[in-house]
Amino acid sequence: MKLTTTLFGESFTFRSVKDVLARANEPRSGDRQAGIAARSMREMAAAKWLVAQMTVKDLRENPVVPYEQDEVTRITEDGLDERAYREVSGWSIADLREWILDSETSGEEIARISHGLTGEVAAAVAKLMSNLDLALAARKIRVVVRCNNTLGLAGRLSSRLQPNHPRDSVEGVIAAVKDGLSFGNGDAVIGVNPATGSVQATVDILKAVKEFMRRFRVPTQNCVLSHLSVQMEAIQRGAPLDLMFQSIAGSEGANRNFGISVKLLDEAYDLTLREGTAQGPNVMYFETGQGTALSANAHHGADQLVMEARAHTLARRYKPFLVNSVVGFIGPEYLRNAKEITRAGLEDHFVGKLLGIPMGCDACYTNHADADQNDQENLEMLLASAGVNYLMGIPMGDDVMLNYQTTSFHNNAALRELTGLRPAPEFEHWMEELGLWRNGRLTARAGDASVFTTRTA
């Protein structure tokens, strides 16, 4: 395999496939911190040229972490759809890119080969794409999933209602739930990040949200984003849980840093299918994000995009209902500014869809990053046009528990108005019954949470 090329009279030699992939990545602070980023624009261009000539087979046979050393690599390799792989194994990455972007290639055709691709292949394709390419390609691919309602259909934009509270006050959580629902947020999930690791707090929040959902017949899912083991204990205590959540990463070592393994994920998946309260069949929720493996010093010298894509292939094993990249949450040490955050968000969304998972995004930033509200809204608009399954929804876009900035209830309402996109069909019908939605848009009643106090369920 070719690892040397000459560009404008300058020769470039790379140590390995992993090195070529890293040097071909668009600039970001995490890769620079790790010492694996391209040292010049010419070196980046040379690396991209070599990536373009590599085949799908080359990248499958050269995972960035060896099969013998890493269970994420083993899960990806052992779970590959061999028929789909054989269809594209001889294609160069440039060929695959052109085929995906070709106006004659449908999303259904792309979906047919998605389970034959490794994370390394998906990341390599993204490295050869512009931001516009990433949005255009992702928009083609629909990954439709079902839990208590249906997500991923064309013409739809969903949201996770995130009613966090700094003291896990059930009353505070429910107040934010009412506010968010009144603006049409929450069709993806009502998902609470707890302030503590308390099993009882997780039980209390799950019960309260589920009771509210049942009382007002809200066609959505509940979830508390505690550690996997805490949620499993909550189910065993009788808590009504629709979606099992866990943050995951692209290497065994990084997942160990989260306190999880494939064995534990398998157990949680089985438990949720047996004893969870969702209709299903899709009952898992995963969050990812570029820089996760590097922050755990478990990136094995691979770049952030490749490690993110590998996390997506791990998620694929569990047929999830929700996956999202928390794109700007880890901080400027990994994505320094709005340009890097925007690029990463578009990459993560495209790569997830290409690999066959139902991808959303937390378009967010921390207050010490070189980004602001306008930058965040730009990314939201780009993702909406790219066909993202869902975004976050938080009161005023300011998370009072996690202390970061993300999509607000009002942002999601404005995005739907701007794009003509609508909520999940079951949720849209429910909003119409409450008088919150009519003729494809919010009514004057929207934002009035008293609908949940004046109406008899």
C-alpha positions in Angstrom: 0.0 0.0 0.0 1.3 3.4 -1.0 2.4 5.6 2.0 4.6 8.1 0.1 3.7 10.8 -2.4 5.2 13.9 -3.9 3.3 17.2 -4.0 4.6 20.3 -5.7 8.1 18.8 -5.7 8.0 18.0 -1.9 8.0 14.3 -0.9 5.8 13.1 2.0 6.2 9.7 3.7 3.9 8.4 6.4 4.6 5.7 8.9 1.3 3.8 8.7 -2.3 3.9 7.5 -3.2 5.3 10.9 -0.7 8.1 10.4 -2.0 9.0 7.0 -5.6 9.1 8.3 -4.5 11.4 11.2 -2.5 13.8 8.9 -5.5 13.9 6.5 -7.9 15.2 9.2 -9.1 18.8 9.1 -7.4 20.9 11.8 -8.5 20.5 15.4 -6.9 21.3 18.7 -7.1 17.7 20.1 -5.1 16.2 17.2 -2.5 19.0 17.5 -2.3 18.3 21.3 -1.7 14.6 20.5 1.0 15.4 18.0 -0.7 13.7 15.1 -2.1 16.6 13.2 -0.8 17.6 9.8 2.2 19.9 10.2 1.3 21.9 7.2 -1.5 22.3 4.7 0.7 20.6 2.1 1.1 17.6 4.3 -2.6 17.5 4.9 -3.2 17.6 1.1 -0.7 14.8 0.6 -2.3 12.7 3.2 -5.8 13.2 1.7 -4.4 12.2 -1.7 -3.1 9.0 -0.3 -6.4 8.3 1.6 -8.3 8.8 -1.6 -6.3 6.0 -3.3 -6.8 3.5 -0.4 -9.4 0.9 -0.8 -12.2 -0.1 1.6 -10.3 -3.4 1.9 -7.1 -1.6 2.8 -8.8 0.2 5.7 -10.6 -2.9 7.0 -7.3 -4.8 7.1 -5.5 -2.0 8.9 -7.7 -0.9 11.9 -6.2 1.8 14.0 -6.2 -0.5 17.0 -5.3 -4.2 16.4 -8.0 -6.9 16.6 -6.1 -8.7 19.3 -5.8 -5.6 21.6 -9.3 -4.1 21.4 -12.9 -5.3 21.8 -14.3 -2.4 19.8 -12.2 -3.5 16.8 -13.4 -7.1 17.4 -17.1 -6.1 17.6 -16.7 -4.1 14.4 -14.9 -6.8 12.5 -17.0 -9.7 13.7 -20.3 -7.9 13.1 -19.5 -6.7 9.5 -22.1 -7.6 6.8 -19.9 -9.6 4.5 -22.2 -9.4 1.5 -22.3 -5.6 1.7 -18.5 -5.5 2.3 -17.8 -7.6 -0.8 -19.9 -5.1 -2.9 -17.5 -2.2 -2.1 -14.3 -3.8 -0.9 -12.3 -3.0 -4.1 -13.5 0.5 -4.3 -11.1 3.3 -3.5 -12.2 5.9 -0.9 -12.4 8.4 -3.7 -14.7 6.1 -5.6 -16.9 5.6 -2.5 -17.1 9.4 -1.9 -18.1 10.0 -5.5 -20.7 7.3 -5.5 -22.3 8.6 -2.2 -22.4 12.2 -3.6 -23.7 11.2 -7.1 -27.2 12.5 -7.6 -28.2 9.1 -9.0 -27.3 7.3 -5.8 -30.2 7.0 -3.4 -30.2 6.9 0.4 -31.6 3.4 0.2 -28.6 2.3 -1.9 -26.2 3.8 0.6 -28.0 2.2 3.5 -27.7 -1.2 1.8 -23.9 -1.1 2.2 -23.6 0.7 5.5 -23.2 -2.4 7.6 -20.3 -3.5 5.4 -18.2 -0.4 6.4 -15.8 -0.1 9.3 -15.4 3.2 11.3 -12.1 3.8 9.6 -13.7 3.7 6.2 -16.5 6.1 7.1 -14.0 8.5 8.7 -11.8 8.3 5.6 -14.7 9.3 3.3 -15.5 12.2 5.6 -11.9 13.5 5.4 -12.3 13.9 1.6 -15.5 15.9 1.9 -16.2 19.6 2.3 -18.8 20.8 4.8 -21.4 21.1 2.0 -20.5 17.5 0.9 -21.1 16.2 4.4 -24.5 17.9 4.6 -25.6 16.8 1.1 -24.6 13.2 1.7 -26.1 12.9 5.2 -29.4 14.4 4.0 -29.8 11.4 1.6 -29.6 8.8 4.3 -32.6 8.2 6.5 -32.3 5.9 9.5 -35.8 5.3 10.8 -36.2 3.8 14.2 -39.1 3.0 16.6 -39.4 3.1 20.4 -42.7 4.5 21.6 -42.9 6.7 18.6 -41.0 7.0 15.2 -37.9 9.0 14.5 -35.9 9.6 11.3 -38.6 10.1 8.7 -38.0 12.6 6.0 -39.5 16.0 6.6 -39.2 15.6 10.4 -36.9 17.2 13.0 -37.2 15.9 16.6 -35.7 17.1 19.9 -34.6 15.7 23.2 -36.2 17.7 26.0 -33.4 18.0 28.6 -35.0 19.3 31.9 -31.9 19.1 34.1 -32.0 20.4 37.6 -28.9 21.2 39.8 -30.5 19.4 42.8 -32.4 16.7 41.0 -35.7 18.3 42.2 -38.5 16.3 40.7 -40.8 19.4 40.8 -38.1 21.4 39.0 -37.7 18.7 36.3 -41.4 18.4 35.7 -41.8 22.2 35.5 -39.2 22.2 32.7 -40.9 19.2 31.0 -44.1 21.2 30.8 -42.3 24.2 29.4 -40.5 22.2 26.8 -43.5 20.2 25.7 -45.5 23.3 25.2 -43.0 24.5 22.6 -43.1 21.1 20.8 -39.9 19.8 22.3 -39.4 16.2 23.5 -40.5 13.9 20.8 -37.1 12.2 20.7 -36.9 11.7 24.5 -37.5 13.4 27.8 -33.9 12.8 29.0 -32.6 14.1 32.3 -28.9 14.4 33.3 -28.9 13.7 37.0 -26.8 15.8 39.3 -25.7 12.8 41.4 -25.1 9.1 40.9 -27.9 8.2 43.3 -30.0 5.2 42.3 -32.9 6.6 44.2 -32.7 10.0 42.4 -32.8 8.0 39.1 -35.8 6.0 40.2 -37.6 9.1 41.4 -37.1 11.0 38.2 -38.0 8.0 35.9 -41.2 7.5 37.9 -42.2 11.2 37.9 -41.6 11.7 34.2 -43.3 8.4 33.3 -46.3 9.3 35.5 -46.6 12.6 33.7 -46.3 11.0 30.3 -49.1 8.5 31.1 -51.3 11.2 32.6 -51.1 13.4 29.5 -50.6 10.5 27.0 -47.4 12.0 25.7 -46.1 9.7 22.8 -42.4 9.8 23.6 -39.7 8.1 25.7 -38.3 8.7 29.2 -34.6 8.3 30.1 -32.3 9.3 33.0 -28.7 9.7 31.8 -27.1 8.0 34.9 -24.3 5.4 34.5 -25.4 2.1 33.0 -25.1 0.2 36.2 -27.3 2.8 38.1 -30.0 2.5 35.5 -29.9 -1.3 35.7 -30.3 -1.1 39.4 -33.2 1.3 38.9 -35.0 -1.1 36.6 -34.5 -3.9 39.2 -36.1 -1.6 41.8 -39.2 -1.3 39.6 -38.4 2.1 37.9 -40.2 2.5 34.5 -37.4 3.0 32.0 -37.9 3.3 28.2 -34.4 4.0 27.0 -31.1 2.7 28.5 -28.4 5.4 28.2 -24.6 5.3 28.1 -21.7 7.4 26.9 -19.4 5.3 24.7 -16.1 5.8 22.9 -14.1 4.2 20.1 -11.6 2.0 22.1 -11.8 -0.6 24.8 -9.6 1.6 27.1 -11.7 4.7 26.7 -14.9 2.7 27.5 -13.1 1.2 30.5 -12.6 4.9 31.6 -16.5 5.2 31.5 -16.7 2.1 33.6 -18.2 -0.1 30.9 -17.4 -3.0 28.6 -19.2 -4.8 25.8 -20.2 -7.5 28.3 -21.9 -4.8 30.5 -23.5 -3.2 27.5 -24.9 -6.6 26.3 -26.4 -7.2 29.8 -28.0 -3.7 29.9 -29.4 -4.2 26.4 -30.9 -7.6 27.3 -32.3 -6.2 30.6 -34.0 -3.3 28.8 -35.5 -5.5 26.2 -36.9 -7.8 28.9 -37.9 -5.4 31.7 -38.0 -1.9 30.2 -41.3 -0.1 29.5 -40.8 0.9 25.9 -42.7 -0.7 23.0 -39.4 -0.9 21.1 -37.7 -2.6 19.3 -35.1 0.2 19.5 -34.4 0.8 23.2 -30.8 2.1 23.6 -29.5 5.7 23.7 -25.7 6.5 23.2 -23.8 9.7 23.4 -20.4 10.1 21.7 -18.1 13.0 20.9 -14.7 13.8 19.3 -11.9 13.9 21.9 -13.4 11.3 24.2 -10.7 8.7 23.6 -7.9 11.2 23.7 -9.1 12.7 27.0 -8.8 9.2 28.5 -5.4 8.7 26.8 -6.9 5.7 25.0 -6.8 6.9 21.4 -3.9 4.7 20.4 -2.4 7.5 18.3 -5.5 7.7 16.1 -7.2 11.0 15.3 -10.5 12.2 16.9 -12.7 11.6 13.8 -11.6 8.0 13.4 -12.1 7.3 17.1 -15.6 8.8 16.9 -16.5 6.7 13.9 -15.4 3.6 15.8 -17.7 4.5 18.6 -20.5 4.6 16.1 -19.8 1.0 15.0 -20.0 -0.1 18.6 -23.4 1.7 18.9 -24.5 -0.2 15.8 -24.3 -3.5 17.6 -27.3 -2.5 19.8 -29.7 -1.1 17.2 -30.1 2.1 19.1 -33.1 4.5 19.0 -30.9 7.6 19.7 -27.2 8.4 19.1 -25.8 11.9 19.3 -22.5 13.5 19.3 -22.1 16.1 22.1 -20.0 18.0 19.7 -18.6 20.9 21.7 -19.0 19.7 25.2 -15.5 18.4 26.1 -14.0 21.8 25.5 -11.4 23.8 23.5 -8.6 21.4 24.3 -10.3 19.1 21.7 -12.3 21.5 19.5 -10.9 24.9 19.9 -13.4 27.2 18.2 -16.6 27.5 16.3 -15.0 26.4 13.0 -13.7 23.2 14.5 -17.0 22.5 16.4 -19.0 23.1 13.2 -16.8 20.8 11.1 -16.9 18.1 13.8 -20.7 18.2 14.1 -21.2 17.8 10.4 -18.6 15.0 10.3 -20.1 13.1 13.2 -23.6 13.4 11.8 -22.6 12.1 8.3 -20.4 9.3 9.6 -23.1 8.1 11.9 -25.7 8.0 9.1 -23.3 6.4 6.7 -22.7 3.6 9.3 -26.4 3.1 9.7 -27.2 4.6 13.1 -30.0 7.1 13.8 -27.8 10.2 14.4 -28.6 13.4 16.3 -26.4 16.1 17.6 -26.0 18.2 20.7 -24.9 21.4 18.9 -23.2 23.0 21.9 -20.2 24.8 23.3 -18.6 25.5 26.7 -18.1 29.1 27.8 -14.3 28.9 27.6 -14.4 27.9 23.9 -14.0 30.5 21.1 -17.6 30.3 20.1 -20.9 32.1 20.8 -24.7 31.8 20.3 -24.5 32.8 16.6 -22.0 30.1 15.9 -24.2 27.5 17.6 -27.2 28.6 15.7 -25.3 28.3 12.4 -24.5 24.7 13.2 -28.1 24.0 14.1 -29.3 25.4 10.8 -26.7 23.3 8.9 -27.6 20.1 10.8 -31.3 20.7 10.1 -30.6 21.1 6.4 -28.5 17.9 6.6 -31.4 15.9 7.9 -30.3 15.4 11.5 -32.7 13.1 13.4 -32.8 15.4 16.5 -31.3 18.2 18.5 -31.3 19.1 22.2 -33.9 21.3 23.9 -33.1 23.1 27.1 -34.7 26.2 28.8 -33.1 29.3 27.2 -30.4 27.0 25.8 -28.4 27.4 29.1 -28.0 24.1 31.1 -28.1 25.1 34.7 -26.8 21.7 35.8 -24.0 21.0 33.3 -23.1 24.6 32.7 -22.9 24.6 28.9 -24.8 26.3 26.0 -26.9 24.3 23.6 -30.2 24.4 21.6 -33.2 26.0 23.4 -36.9 25.2 23.2 -37.3 28.4 21.1 -34.5 27.5 18.7 -36.1 24.2 17.8 -39.4 25.9 17.2 -37.7 28.5 15.0 -35.8 25.8 13.1 -39.1 24.0 12.3 -40.7 27.2 11.1 -37.6 28.1 9.0 -37.3 24.7 7.3 -40.9 23.5 7.3 -39.9 20.4 9.2 -42.3 18.8 11.6 -42.2 16.7 14.9 -42.4 12.9 14.9 -45.8 11.9 13.5 -47.3 10.6 16.7 -46.1 13.6 18.6 -47.4 16.0 16.0 -50.9 14.4 16.3 -50.7 14.7 20.1 -49.8 18.4 19.8 -52.7 19.0 17.5 -55.0 17.5 20.1 -53.7 19.9 22.8 -54.1 22.9 20.5 -50.3 23.5 20.3 -49.9 22.7 16.6 -52.1 23.3 13.5 -51.5 23.2 9.8 -47.8 22.3 10.2 -46.8 25.0 12.7 -47.1 26.1 16.3 -50.3 27.9 17.4 -50.7 31.0 19.6 -51.1 28.6 22.5 -47.5 27.3 22.1 -45.3 28.1 25.1 -48.2 28.2 27.4 -47.4 25.4 30.0 -50.8 25.9 31.6 -52.2 23.6 29.1 -51.0 20.8 31.4 -52.8 22.3 34.5 -56.1 23.4 32.9 -56.6 20.3 30.7 -58.0 17.1 32.2 -55.9 14.1 31.0 
